């Protein structure tokens, strides 16, 4: 109901659903202050906050049960089979999955890399990373 055009107290049409979604998505994407949209989209700070709260509530209501949960071992295995792993350092710093794997409480996933059988998820890394079981180093001595 929130993302519909409503009239204000004098009968003037309010913000469009596109404006409301745009301000919520831009705030999520760029992480700026709520008042940064005032000039660009002509939306006041309190309305920006309201748009973001309603947008996030809608995402949780629609996608929460399926996508906003800890991945199951099957989910992890399917992702590894499809794409491999992601070794971006930012992922490590903010990933509960990485922490779970490091603490040996992550989902059990089996795979073979370079002829070695592994029983946990992994991250492909280069030589600068520590020798932890969660890291698979594919290039021992890189050139250059």
C-alpha positions in Angstrom: 0.0 0.0 0.0 2.9 2.4 0.7 4.2 2.4 -2.8 1.1 3.9 -4.4 0.4 7.5 -5.3 -1.5 9.2 -2.5 -2.9 12.6 -2.2 -1.7 15.1 0.4 -4.0 17.1 2.7 -5.0 19.5 0.0 -5.6 16.8 -2.7 -2.3 17.2 -4.5 -0.8 14.0 -5.8 2.2 12.8 -3.7 5.3 11.0 -4.6 5.2 8.3 -7.3 6.1 4.7 -6.6 9.1 5.2 -8.9 10.3 8.2 -6.8 9.9 6.2 -3.6 11.7 3.1 -4.9 14.4 5.2 -6.5 15.2 7.0 -3.2 15.3 3.7 -1.3 17.5 1.9 -3.8 19.9 4.9 -4.2 20.3 5.1 -0.4 21.0 1.4 -0.2 23.4 1.6 -3.1 25.4 4.7 -2.1 24.9 4.7 1.6 24.6 8.5 1.8 22.7 10.6 4.3 18.9 10.8 4.0 19.0 14.5 3.3 21.2 14.1 0.2 18.1 13.4 -1.9 16.3 16.6 -1.2 17.6 18.5 -4.1 17.9 15.7 -6.6 14.5 14.0 -6.0 12.7 16.7 -4.0 12.1 14.4 -1.1 12.6 15.5 2.5 14.7 13.6 4.9 11.9 12.1 7.0 10.2 10.8 3.8 13.5 9.3 2.6 13.8 7.3 5.8 10.1 6.2 5.5 10.7 5.1 1.9 13.8 3.1 2.9 12.0 1.4 5.9 9.0 0.5 3.8 11.2 -0.8 0.9 13.3 -3.0 3.2 10.1 -4.3 5.0 8.7 -5.2 1.6 11.9 -7.0 0.5 11.9 -9.0 3.8 8.3 -9.9 3.4 8.6 -11.0 -0.2 12.1 -12.5 -0.3 13.0 -13.2 3.3 12.0 -16.8 3.7 13.8 -17.9 0.5 16.8 -15.5 0.2 17.4 -13.7 3.4 18.5 -16.6 5.5 21.7 -18.5 6.1 22.5 -20.7 3.1 22.0 -24.4 3.5 24.8 -26.9 2.6 22.8 -27.5 -0.6 22.7 -23.8 -1.5 26.5 -23.5 -0.9 27.2 -26.6 -3.0 25.0 -25.3 -5.8 26.8 -22.0 -5.8 30.2 -23.6 -5.8 29.2 -25.9 -8.6 28.0 -22.9 -10.7 30.5 -20.2 -9.9 33.3 -21.3 -7.7 34.0 -19.0 -4.7 34.6 -15.3 -4.2 37.9 -14.2 -2.7 37.3 -10.5 -2.3 38.8 -9.3 1.0 35.6 -7.2 1.7 33.7 -10.5 1.7 35.9 -11.9 4.4 35.5 -8.8 6.6 31.7 -8.9 6.6 30.7 -12.5 5.9 29.1 -14.6 8.6 29.6 -17.6 6.3 33.4 -16.9 6.3 33.4 -16.7 10.0 31.4 -19.9 10.3 33.8 -21.7 8.0 36.9 -20.4 10.0 35.3 -21.7 13.2 34.5 -25.0 11.6 30.8 -24.6 12.0 29.9 -23.9 8.4 27.9 -26.3 6.2 29.7 -29.5 5.1 30.5 -29.2 1.4 32.6 -31.7 -0.5 34.7 -31.0 -3.6 38.0 -31.9 -5.2 40.5 -29.2 -6.2 43.9 -30.0 -7.7 43.4 -33.6 -6.8 42.7 -32.9 -3.2 39.4 -33.7 -1.5 38.0 -30.9 0.7 35.0 -31.1 3.1 34.3 -27.5 3.6 33.6 -24.4 1.5 36.6 -22.6 0.2 37.9 -19.3 -1.2 40.3 -19.2 -4.1 43.3 -17.0 -3.2 46.8 -16.2 -4.1 50.0 -16.4 -2.1 49.5 -13.4 0.2 46.7 -15.2 2.2 47.5 -17.3 5.2 47.7 -21.1 5.0 44.2 -21.8 6.4 42.1 -24.8 5.3 39.4 -22.4 4.0 41.8 -20.9 1.4 42.7 -22.8 -1.8 45.8 -21.4 -3.4 45.7 -22.3 -7.1 49.0 -20.6 -8.1 51.9 -21.5 -5.8 54.5 -19.2 -7.5 52.9 -16.5 -9.6 55.0 -14.9 -12.3 55.8 -11.3 -12.2 
